[in-house]
Amino acid sequence: MKSILHSTDMVQSYNYQDINNFVLNLRSKKDEEISCGEWIEFKHSHQVKVAQAFSYLRVTNETKQLFWAYFNEGLTPSCAKTYHEMTLEQDNMGENKNLIETLSNPQINPTDRQIYNLHSKWREENFGGRDHLSMIAILKEKYNKYKDMGIKIEINEDPLIIIILTPIMIRSHEREFAQEMVFIDSSGSCDQMNSCTTFVFAAHKIGAIPLAVILHTEQTEANYTLAFSLLKRVLHSDDFGKKGFPSVIMTDDSEAERNALSAVFPNSTLLLCTFHVCQAIWRWLWNADHKIEKSDRPDIMRKFQLILYSKTEEEFEDEYSSFIKDNLIVKYAKLLKHVSDFYRRKTEWAHAFRFNLITRGHNTNNYCESSIRIFKDLVLQRCKAFNSCALIDFVCNVFENYHKRRIISFANYRKNKNDLIYSKLKFKAKNLLVDKLTESQYLVMSESDNKLLYTVDMNIGMCDCIAGQGGKFCKHMCAVEENFHLLTTNCSPLLSPNDRRDLAELAVGDNIDGMFFEDMMNTSITCEGNSKRTSSSISTTNFNVKKEAAIKALSQNFSNLVEMVKMDTTPGHGVDKFNN
């Protein structure tokens, strides 16, 4: 390129004419026009039509917008790069020369560094930085967008607490199952700011249904209390199934969390997860500071489990008395003190004190544990979100869509888990004798003791056996259903057409035509109270009549065929061939 003389008395301005030349106009500092100019011609000192030179090109605006769209769809930089290159390869199918030049051109196919730079800018614009002020500013900008999507977002700025209620969560609070038992657990390491994420789930026939997600900064009692109070304020007084609070809350043994729940939901009964109780005892036994001999640990654990799984309060007290008097236990003073301290909380962890509560057989927090694993595996892909704003987007989009698809799959007869559960109980109940007392109450004879009768109330879905006292579907309820063609609406694992329609409405929120979910064989079970499966029994009767007629006709035809064969006297045919 030709050199340009530089003058301190001149101000240079450039007037581009074309790609190869531009005019240099000079103006003096005294604003006197100088009628002079110079044409400058660019000539590169290197090759420009080679791959190495292409690598220095900048990304065009069109390509930037394309990658912006990839990121908006949830693609990571690496996924966006792979997808973009596959698209370019498809567009240049059969033209290898063009493909090579296209993939080497950063204007069309950005380099890794350029893609990550684009993603960094996109992330900052959509989620802010890692400081609270920028995140709150972004959330306020997105508030109306979330509202239009039917999502409730409530923010407490100091300390930072965010309540998330997606459409499925809001609709779940209107259902009856939300008032019975909820599961609450917290997890960290979900975003790069190490925010604490607390999940609230309810139990349904198909598994866990989300009720709320809370993002907060600390796992202290004060922070939990503020978070749950904010959740209660966001929810209406008739939420949790029009009750305002859940009857039972299942958690692990987090003192801060449980104290906060007791303060915010004083009318709820708090239970401890059986798995976490056993885990805590086992870890205590293995703690070297407690000096429990290794050979004694399994025996001590088995003796404690006898207390834990006692079926009645009297049995619980007897097992506890035997435990503290056992020679194996007495020689460990620390163990005696630890168990005696734990005994004071017996109503929280012992099964004997749960039979008067509606638990539907749930004694662990596994619904929450498995749901958190799904959240980290399928939603976050075992990566951390950039910050709380990004985590909210994951909850409102990916997490919500996962549960929507899952619920719809049950409504559309795509899952047979419930049928398998029912078939196992049906096999156990096939020999049980059932007698009707009233329109809703039945007597079921014990299979092992003919003198023992169990009372089943189909209106409330309860049985006075050990399993059914907490509302769990037992074989005695199954025997009633099979003998009298009834369906307990709240605890039977079977999904009726009405159940499937309700699941579809829970997933998408619209009024769904229930006829779409009717049984294809016209054996639908109307689920209003204790409805009868009359169409099923009628269809079975008609089938048996047709079956007997078909067998009778087949037997007559076979007899006629035998007579015809016997009458055939042709050699090699007739009776000889029939006998062969």
Helices and strands as residue ranges (DSSP letters): E 10-16, E 21-28, E 39-41, H 51-54, H 61-72, H 77-91, H 96-104, H 112-127, H 132-148, E 152-156, E 161-165, H 167-172, G 176-179, E 181-187, E 196-204, E 207-216, H 221-234, H 239-242, E 248-251, H 255-264, E 269-272, H 274-286, G 288-290, G 294-296, H 297-308, H 313-325, H 327-330, H 333-343, H 346-349, G 351-353, H 366-374, I 375-379, H 388-393, I 394-399, H 400-411, H 417-429, E 434-436, E 441-445, E 453-457, E 462-463, G 468-470, H 475-484, H 497-508, G 514-517, H 534-567, H 574-579
